[in-house]
Amino acid sequence: MKIDGPFYAQLREAATEVRRLADIGYDGVYTLEGSWDPFYPLVMAAEHAPDLDIATGIAVAFPRNPMHLAYQAWDLQKYSGGKFFLGIGSQVKAHIEKRFGAEFSPPAVRMREYILALKSIFDCWQNGSRLDFQGDYYRHTLMTPMFNPGPLACPVPPILLGALGPRMTEVAGEVADGLIVHPFNSMPFLNDRALPAVDRGLAKSGRGREDFIVQVNAIVITGVTKEQRAVARESVASLLGFYASTPAYRPPMEAVGYGDLQPELNRLSKEGRWEELGTYIDSAFLDAFATSGTPDEISDKLREKYGGFADRLAIYAPYQAPDAMWASIIADLKSAKGR
């Protein structure tokens, strides 16, 4: 199991930050599509920490044409020497339509076609096949020599799909190279709905689990002192309250008996009462969606929880904590005992 760290730096700080993450001991870093572009910092990561895997985790697909995304992925894969993972996701309807100003259509069906379009473009560039992709949402039928970047000396970029619902998760198993498990997840939902959906998708494609990457985003609550752990707990409660206000994220809540809380949190979000959301997240909710413990406990808990199916474990910890603490946790996760 490889361990990935959150790479939340903008361009000016990216070189320093990626070297810090490399020193901590991560195997790779991932960016998020938040308040800045997820691709630009990865150029700095490839330059200043060339041994690390780099990934978007995720870039929002639908506002971008597959051809645009293909060029970005190709450039990063070439520059990093084969270290890049293209992580994409759909985002929810409100953001696609109201923030990006793009069309939102049935997401699972469209995402399946999107990934097939990307793979068709990659095949054209890498293997010289004729570009002739004609779908319901995307058409790519022209690739002249001037616009063909040519084959890579390394494999084409793997495509990982961020998914939460069973239909999108099944699409990941069918056409993507891997699944990015959303951080807002509960184990009953993962075991009963998400992982079986991956298996259904893999069966459709004729592939086995060994042909597929599962990256789990694990929300972690820890700290050296009791006070640090309390700060971490409050920060994570706010994060979970934010996630739980989104209607599309209700199923993992229902799996642990918190489905009725979702409409209330959604109402508060629509009223702009964001700071109140975390106050509704009790200890049982935290325990269902996060992994808590002292630094000495946390690696064993993460292995017990995710070690049976995760190929990569992405640490998600939205609070400040000492680098030495994380270095110790990462070393233990990567030790022979944890493999």
Buried (B, 14 or more C-beta within 10 A) or exposed (E): BBBBBBBBBEEEEBBEBBBBBBEBBBBBBBBBBEEBBBBEBBBBBBEBBBEBBBBBBBBBBBBBBBBEBBBBBBBBBBBBEBBBBBBBBBBBEEBBBEEBEBEBBEBBBBBBBBBBBBBBBBBBBBEEEEBEBEBEBBEBEEBEEEEEEEEBEBEBBBBBBBBBBBBBBBBBBBBBBBBBBBBBBBBBBBEEBBBBBBBBBBEEEEBEBEEBBBBBBBBBBBBBEEEBBEBBBBBBBBBBBBBBBBEBBBBBBBBBEBEEBBEEBBEBBEEEEEEBBBEBBEEEBBEBBBBBBBBEEBBBBBBEBBBEBBBBBBBBBBBEBEEEBBBBBBBBBBEEEBE
